[in-house]
């Protein structure tokens, strides 16, 4: 007893002579449980975001498909109008009128955008706007999934230690 008092006074009260091995083990087990719980939560979050990303990707592809169908529909309606209303019956005349329409579109595009390179920029801008409409607040969902996967790997490493 006297030795314990002398050690306590010599350490100026900073030395803890009681044993806390049980408390440390409990803390370590609690930390591992928290890590495992976070790991399970991350796995479910990654799966949810993957499902959402797949759903949004399908929705964008469907919207983009309908835009293409719409453009083809405009072309078909133009050809049907040439055939029905303007009484253009031969294939050669229809091709000449299609060529004329293509020249008009190219000229109007050149006048509007300045060059054909700017047309590509305009089309890319339309595609980005369509993506933003479809994806909305989930534009960076792939990056979020990658971040969650990285955190999951770190948790696996920490849990293994």
C-alpha positions in Angstrom: 0.0 0.0 0.0 2.8 2.4 0.8 4.5 1.6 -2.5 1.3 2.5 -4.4 1.1 5.9 -2.5 4.8 6.7 -3.2 4.4 5.9 -6.9 1.2 8.0 -7.1 2.9 11.0 -5.4 6.0 10.6 -7.5 4.0 10.6 -10.7 2.1 13.7 -9.5 -1.2 11.9 -9.8 -0.9 11.1 -13.5 -0.3 7.4 -13.1 -3.3 5.2 -13.1 -2.5 2.0 -11.2 -5.8 0.3 -11.8 -6.2 -2.2 -14.7 -8.5 -1.3 -17.6 -7.9 -4.3 -20.0 -11.6 -5.2 -20.0 -12.6 -1.7 -20.8 -10.1 -1.5 -23.7 -11.3 -4.7 -25.1 -14.9 -3.5 -25.0 -13.9 -0.3 -26.7 -12.1 -2.3 -29.5 -15.1 -4.5 -29.9 -17.4 -1.5 -30.1 -15.2 0.1 -32.7 -15.2 -3.1 -34.8 -19.0 -3.3 -34.5 -19.2 0.3 -35.6 -16.9 -0.4 -38.5 -18.9 -3.4 -39.5 -22.2 -1.5 -39.3 -20.8 1.3 -41.4 -19.5 -1.4 -43.9 -23.0 -3.0 -44.1 -24.5 0.5 -44.6 -22.1 1.4 -47.3 -22.8 -1.9 -49.2 -26.5 -1.2 -49.2 -25.9 2.4 -50.2 -23.7 1.4 -53.1 -26.3 -1.1 -54.2 -29.1 1.5 -54.1 -27.0 4.0 -56.0 -26.0 1.4 -58.6 -29.7 0.6 -59.1 -30.5 4.3 -59.4 -27.6 4.9 -61.8 -28.9 2.0 -64.0 -32.4 3.3 -63.9 -31.3 6.8 -64.9 -29.0 5.5 -67.7 -31.9 3.5 -69.1 -34.1 6.6 -68.9 -31.6 8.8 -70.7 -31.1 6.2 -73.4 -34.8 6.0 -73.9 -35.1 9.8 -74.1 -32.2 10.0 -76.5 -33.8 7.2 -78.6 -37.0 9.1 -78.9 -35.2 12.3 -79.9 -33.6 10.3 -82.8 -37.0 8.8 -83.6 -38.4 12.3 -83.8 -35.7 13.4 -86.2 -36.3 10.4 -88.4 -40.0 11.1 -88.2 -39.5 14.7 -89.4 -37.6 13.3 -92.4 -40.3 10.7 -93.2 -43.1 13.3 -92.9 -41.1 15.5 -95.3 -40.8 12.7 -97.8 -44.5 11.8 -97.4 -45.4 15.4 -97.9 -43.3 15.5 -101.1 -45.1 12.4 -102.4 -48.7 13.2 -101.4 -49.0 17.0 -101.6 -46.5 18.0 -104.2 -47.1 15.0 -106.4 -43.4 14.1 -106.7 -43.6 10.4 -107.7 -40.1 9.3 -108.9 -37.2 8.3 -106.7 -34.8 10.6 -108.5 -37.0 13.7 -107.9 -37.5 12.8 -104.2 -33.7 12.4 -103.8 -33.2 15.8 -105.5 -35.7 17.4 -103.1 -34.0 15.7 -100.1 -30.7 17.1 -101.4 -32.2 20.5 -101.6 -33.5 20.3 -98.1 -30.1 19.1 -96.9 -28.5 22.1 -98.5 -31.0 24.5 -96.9 -30.4 22.9 -93.5 -26.6 23.1 -94.0 -26.8 26.8 -95.1 -29.1 27.8 -92.3 -26.8 25.9 -89.9 -23.7 27.7 -91.3 -25.5 31.1 -91.0 -26.7 30.4 -87.5 -23.6 28.8 -86.0 -20.8 30.2 -88.1 -19.1 26.9 -88.9 -19.8 23.2 -88.9 -17.5 22.8 -85.9 -19.9 25.0 -83.9 -22.8 22.7 -84.9 -21.1 19.8 -83.1 -20.8 22.0 -80.0 -24.5 22.9 -80.3 -25.5 19.2 -80.6 -23.3 18.3 -77.6 -24.8 21.2 -75.6 -28.3 19.8 -76.4 -27.2 16.3 -75.3 -25.8 17.8 -72.0 -29.1 19.6 -71.4 -31.0 16.4 -72.0 -28.7 14.6 -69.6 -29.3 17.3 -67.0 -33.1 17.0 -67.4 -33.0 13.2 -67.0 -30.3 12.9 -64.3 -31.1 16.1 -62.4 -29.4 16.1 -59.0 -27.8 12.7 -59.7 -25.4 13.9 -62.4 -22.4 12.8 -60.3 -23.8 9.5 -59.2 -21.0 7.5 -60.7 -18.4 9.5 -58.7 -20.5 9.0 -55.5 -20.5 5.2 -56.1 -16.7 5.3 -56.6 -16.2 7.2 -53.4 -18.4 4.8 -51.5 -16.5 1.9 -52.9 -13.2 3.5 -51.8 -14.5 4.0 -48.3 -15.7 0.4 -48.3 -12.2 -0.8 -49.1 -10.8 1.3 -46.4 -13.3 -0.1 -43.9 -12.4 -3.6 -44.9 -8.7 -2.9 -44.4 -9.4 -1.3 -41.0 -11.6 -4.2 -40.0 -9.0 -6.8 -40.9 -6.4 -5.1 -38.7 
